[in-house]
Each structure stands twice: as structure tokens, then as C-alpha cells.
Amino acid sequence: MSLMPPIPFKTKLNRVVAGAAIFGSAMAISLTSVHALETTAREAYLMDYDTGTVLLDKNGDVLTEPASMTKMMTVHLLFERIKSGSVSLDDTFHVSEKAWRKGGSKMFVEVNSDVSVNDLLHGIIVQSGNDSAIVVAEGLAGTEEAFAEEMTAEARRIGMTKSVFKNATGWPDEGHLVTVHDLAILARDTIKNYPELYKLYAVKEFTYNGIRQPNRNPLLGTSAGVDGMKTGHTETAGYGLTATAERDGRRLILVVNGLGSVRERRTESQKLLDWGFREFDNYDLFDEGEVVSSANVWLGSETKVDLVTDQDILLTLPRTNRDDMKVSVVYEGPIPAPITAGQQVATLKVELPGNEPHEFPLYAATEVDRLGFIGRIGAAIKYLLWGANG
């Protein structure tokens, strides 16, 4: 096995190397060496949007009542229908008596009226309308119960492994439970796959039926970069919030639940987001197709082959620990020819003190043919005399 020395990155954008997650993958790495910030939230989960790196996890996989944060999934399924073309913003859904009678936060739709999808989205996202959420559920699936089954199925499809939905509103219902980790996954998927529709989460107020209501997100418009997503509250769940903010091209996703008041929800969420942006940053390690290093070749038409990554690798690192990171290339070498372009022949190993090392595949950039018989004899003699670098 060949272990190449650590690769210096000062020559290219002052790059730093460490263990984290690959951009665009489902991998999420917890940075266990970082001292997590204390929070009064019963459950809290903070992650980097681009890398999926977990910055804070407090009871992240404990089942909890989501309250109106449920409506993020209701909206997600409607976004999916709009994107697929099966539903348009101008389509209308009928308001049933069940939807009209539903208590709690309301959009104040009229019974037996027809409401546009555009208005219903505003009613759910901005006004947190239980009535509008039920109108959407019945419009898409016939009944709220059938829609809840679709919600749970969609949750599994996008990687929410524990959450189960029983209704479209978040009204307390036996077995209607999620995790804050799962809600972060839902938020990330929504932003990634429906970027234009996601902008509705930044709407600050909406008027329907002559009633103007402000967006219930306490950080929207008051905290730098916050452009979503959804609050929640019931007596048993406490006060919760799924929030996401973008600053200087970097986005964080935060989910908290079990807080004691509206004020505590606002101040605690602000504190956690500020901490995440202050203590961590993203570092571009390699671009897709970029040459990382080269490896020695045995009995080939070339003595070395360039090693490349097949995707962008972006790392989320604590700002204070970044200089302690190191990277090395590991492979069984010299690599025997023939070698096919795109063949995985090495591994990029990145290490962060106090964390498990993480490994990413490296591939041959070009094809390397095997030498003929005479060439192999000469190469073997040269190797015996002078070694791989001779």
C-alpha cells in the first residue's frame, strides 16, 4: 500500500482539508470534536445545507410532535404536483365543511367555495391555515387520511426514516410524530428541488377574505438571511421552528422544538443560527474532474497516472480547527497496467483530530496501456535497480 504525504493546499485558494461530507450526497458527518453550544430547546438540529454536515444535534432522532411544522410536508407534496405539471397555481380546490370548521390557525376560507392553489399555498405558508391545509389534502388525495399516507410515503422516499404523519395540519393525533433530524431533511429537499416555489416561504404577509395576517416565522425579516420556513406550537409539543438562513453564499438549516414561549423560540433560534455561521465555514477541497495527485504505474505505457475526483468535494469545518486537518492519497501501488480511464484506483483520506477519518474514491484520469513483452522486461529491470521513481 502506498501512502502519499499530506498534500499542501496553500497554492490553490488557500484550501484546507478535513473530514466532512461530499457536496450533493446524503452523507451527513457530525463534527464530534467541536464543543456544541448549549440550548434550552428540548430537541435541536443544525446542519449545513450544502454538505449536510451536522453542526448541532440534541435529541435529533427522538420522536416529537411537529405541530404546524407538519405543513412543510403538505406544501412539499403540493410543490411536487406543481413541478410535475399535474397541478397549476391557477387551479382551484373545493372547500369542504370539514376544512371550514377546523379550528386553530386559519386562512378563513368560505365553505363550499373554490380557492386557487396560489392562495392556498399562501394560506398555509404565511398564515399557517389549518383549513387551507385540509383543502389541499382533500384536493390532492380525496381525504385527509389518504393524504397523510402519501405524506409518510414521501417522507420515506426523501430519507425521513422515522416520521409518521396522520394529518395535514399537525393537529395532535396519536402516532403523528417526527424527528427534528427528519424535518431538516425535509427542509433541505424542499429548497433543493423546488427553489422557485420555495421563495413563497419568504412572503411576510398575506390577505385573504379581507383578513391580513403576518408570516408567523419570528426571524423572517429580522435576522440576516432568514428566508423560511415554518413555526409550530401545541401544549404538549411546546414552541418549535424550522428556520433556514443564507449568509455570504452559505445556508444553514435549523430545527428546534420544545421551547417554552414565543420569545424563547425567537431568541434561541437566533442564537443557534448565529453560532453556526460564526463557528463554521465551508471549504472547497476539489472540483469535479480536478487532478488530486498521481500514482505510480507498474509495467504501463506511462509511469504515472493522474488521479481525479468524480464530483465537487466541499467540507464544512470549524474555523478554529481547520489548520489541524490533513489529507493523503492511499492506493495499492504501483498500480498494474492496463488501467482504464475512470477506474477507481485510489482513495482520498481526510482526517480531523477527534473524528473518524473519511475516505473518498479517486479515479484514473486517463487510460494506461500495458507494455509489450520487451518493454515489461526493461521496466522490471529498471524497477529493481532504481525503484518506482527511477
N, C-alpha and C positions, 0 to 999 in steps of 0.2 A: 504494500500500500504506500502511495506517495502522499505526503502531507506537505503542501507548499507553505512557505512562510506567510504570515499575515500580509494582506495586500494593502498598501497605502492608498488613501483616497483623497489626500490633500490636493492632488493635482486636478481633480475634477469636481468643481462646485463644492469643494471642501466637504466631501461626502464622508459620513460616519457610518459604521457598520454595527449591527446588533441583532438580537433575536426579536422578531415581531411577526407580523403577518404579511402575506403576499396580497398586493392590491387585487381586488376583484374576486378573491377566493372567499370561501365560507369559514376559513380558519380564523379563530379569534384567540389571541395569546394574552394571558394575564401576566402582567409585569410584577412578579411576586416580590422583587427586591425593593419596590417602591413603598414608602410609608403612606398607606391610604389615609385620606382625610376622614376624620370622624364626622358622622352625620346623625341627626336626630330622626331621620326617616327610618321607618320600620324596614322597608326594602328600598334599595337604591342600586342603579346600574348605569354606569357611564362608559361610553365606548366611542372610539374614533370611527367616523363614517367611512373613510377611505380604506382603512386597513382592517377594521373590525377588532382592533386591539382593545382589550378591556382595561380601562383605567381605574375603575372602582366597581367592586361587586360586594354588596351587602345583602345577603339572603336573596340573591338574584334568581335562584331556581326554586324558591319557596312559593307554593301556590297562594294566591291572594285574590281578593275581589277587585276587579278592574274598574267598577262603576262606569262612568261615562267614557273612560278611555276605550271601552268596548267599541265605541262608534268609529274608531280608527279602522277596524276591520269591516264594518258596514260600509264605510266610504271606500275602502280598498277594493271591495268587490264591485262597487259601482264604478270606480275608476277603471277596473279591468273590462267591464262591459263597454264602457265608452271607448276605450282604446281599441277594443276588438271590432267596434263598429256596430254592435248589436243594439246599442242604446246611444242616443244623441242628447245633447244638453237641452234641445228643444222638445224632446219627448215629454209626455205628461203621465203621471201616475195618479190613480184614484185614491181619495182619502176615505178609508173605512171608518165606521163608528168606533171600532177598537182603537184605531190610531188617534182619532179625535178626542176620545175620552182619556187617553193616557195622561197620568199626572206627571209631576216633576217639571223639569225644564221643558219649555215648549216653544215651537215656532209659531203656534196659533193658526194652524191650517183649519179650514172650514170643512165640516163633514159633508161627504158626497161631492166635494169639489175636485177639480183636476189641477195638479200642481206640476210645474215644469221641473225637470231634473236639475236644471241650473239653480232654481230657487231651493229645491230640496237639499242640494249639496251645501248651499249657504246656510240653510236652516240647521243642518247637522253640525257643520264645522264651526260656524260662528256662534250660533245660538244654542248649540247642544240640544236641539229639539228631540225629545223622545218621540213625539208624534211624527216628525218627519222621518226619523229612523225606521219606524214601523211602516210608514207609507212606502219607503224604499224596499224594505224586506218583503212586503206583500207584493209590490210591483215586480220584483225580480224572481221571487220563488213561490208566490201564491199565498203562503202562510209564513208567519214569523218563525214558527217551529222548523219548517223546511229550510228557511234561510239560515237559521242557526246551525243546522247540519252542514250547510255549504261553508259557513264561516269556519267551523272546526276543520273541515277537509282542506280549505285553503290554508289554514294555519299550518297543517302538517306539510303541505306542498312547499311552503316557503321556509320551512325549518323551525317552526314553533313546535317544540316537541311535547310540551306538557299542557298547553292551554286548551280549554274546552268552553265553547260558547253555547248558551241556552237561549239567548235572545239577542236582539239587535241594538238594545239600548244600554245595557249594563245594569238594568233594574235587578235588585237582589233576587237570585234564583238558585236553588240548590244545585250544586255542581258547576255553576258558572264561575270558573276560576282561570286565572292566567298567572304567568310569572313576569316580573319586570324585565328579565332577560328576553323573554319572548316578545314583549311589547317593543323592545329596542330593535329586534329583528324585523318586526312589522313596520316600524318607522323607517328603517333603512331600506327595506324593499319598496315601500311607497315612494320615497324620494328618488330612488334609483330608476324605477320602472315607469313612473308617472310624473316626470319633472314639471311639465306644464300644468297639469291638473293640481299638483301639489301646491302651487302658488296660492290656491284658494285658502290654505291654512294661514296665510299672512293677512287676510282681509280683516280689518279692525272692527267693522260694524256692519250690520245688515238690517234693513227694514222690510218687514212683511206684514201685510194686513194692517198697515198703519202703525205698527209697533216696532220701534227701533231698539235694537239690543246690541251691546258691545261684545266683542270676542272675549271669551272667558279666560283666555290664556293670560296670566298675570304678568308675564315677561314680554309679551308682544308689544313692540314699540317703546319699551322702557329699558331693555337690556340689549347692548350692542350685538347685532347679528341674529337675534332670535326671530325666526320666521315660521314657527309651528311648535307643538302640534295640538295637544288635547288635554283638558283637565278632567278630573273625576272626583266624586265625593259621595259617600254614603256613611251612615252612622258607624257601621262595622268596618268599612274599608278605610275610613279616615280620608284625608285630603291627598290626592295624587296628581301627578303631572307627567306627561311625556312632552319633553321640550327638545328642540334642536336649534343650534345656532351655528352660523358661519362667520368666521373672522379671518381675514387675510388669506382667503382661499382654503381654509381648513374648517371642517364641520365636525361637531360633536353631537352625540345623541344622549340624552339623559332621561331616565325614568325613575321617579320616586313615588312612594306610596306610604300610607300610614302616618301622615303628618297630622298635627293637632289643630291647625287653623289655616285660614286663607293666608294670613300674614306669614306664618311659618313656611307654608308651601312656597311662597314667593321668595323669601329671603334665603331659604335653604337651597332652593334650585339655583338661584343666582350665585350663591357661594360655590356650589359644586361645579357649575359651568366655568366660572372664573378660575377656579383651581385647575381644572383640566386644561384650559388654554394656557395658563401660566406655567405649569409644571412640565408639560409635554410638548413635543413638536414632531412633525413628520419629516423624514429624511429620505431623499431619493437615492437608493443604492445603485440600481442598474436599470437601464431601459431595455425593453424587449428587443432582442437581437443584438445587443451590445456584447462585445468581446470582454469577458471577465478575466481570462488568463489563457494560458496554453498548456498542453500536456505533451509529454514525450511519447513518441510512437515507435513501436517495435516492428522492424522489417517492412517499413512502408515507403512509398514513393516520396513522402515528406517525413522529416524527423520530428515534427511537431504538428499539432492540430489545435486551432483556436477553439476555445470553449465559450459558449453563449448561453444566455438565459432565454426562455421562450415567452417571457412576459415581463412587464414592469414589476420591479420589487420596491415597495415603499414601506418604510419602517416607522412606527411610532415609538419614540424613545423619551425617557425622562431627560430633560435638558441637562441636569446635573451629572448624569451618568454616561453621557454619550461618548466621552473620551475613553471610557473603560471597555468599549466594545472592540471585538476583533473578528476578523474573517479569515478563513483559509479554504483552499480548494483541496478536496480529498478524492483520490482515484487509485485504482489498481494499475500500477504502471511499471514499465512503459506499456502503453495500450497496443495490443497486437493488431496489425493491419490484416485484412481490409477494414476500413471504417466507413460507415455510411453517413452522409450528411443528415443531421437531425437525430442521430443515435445518442442516447444518453450514455455518457462515458465518465462522468464525474459528478461531484456533489459540492455545492457551496455550503460551508458550515459557518454559521454566525453564532457568536457567544456573548452573553450578557451576564456578568457576575451575579450569582444568586438565582439564576434561572436556568432551566433546561436548554441545552443548545438546540438550534433549529437548522434543518437542512433543506436545501432547495436543489432540484436537479439541474445539471448543466449538460449541454448537448454539443456534439461536434458541429462546427460551423461549416465544414467542407468535407467532401469525400476524400479519402486517402486510400489509394490502391496498394495492393501487396506487391512487393518487389518480386522480380523473377528469381530463378534459382541462383544465378551467378550473383545477382545483387544481394540476395539474402546471405550468401556466404560472406561477401565483403562486409556487409553490415554487422554480421555476427562477430567477425574478427575485430572490427573497429570497436564494437561494444566491449569485447573482452579486454582490449588494450587500453581504451580511454574512458569507458563507461558511457552513460547515456548522454553526457554533454561533450563527448569527444569530437 
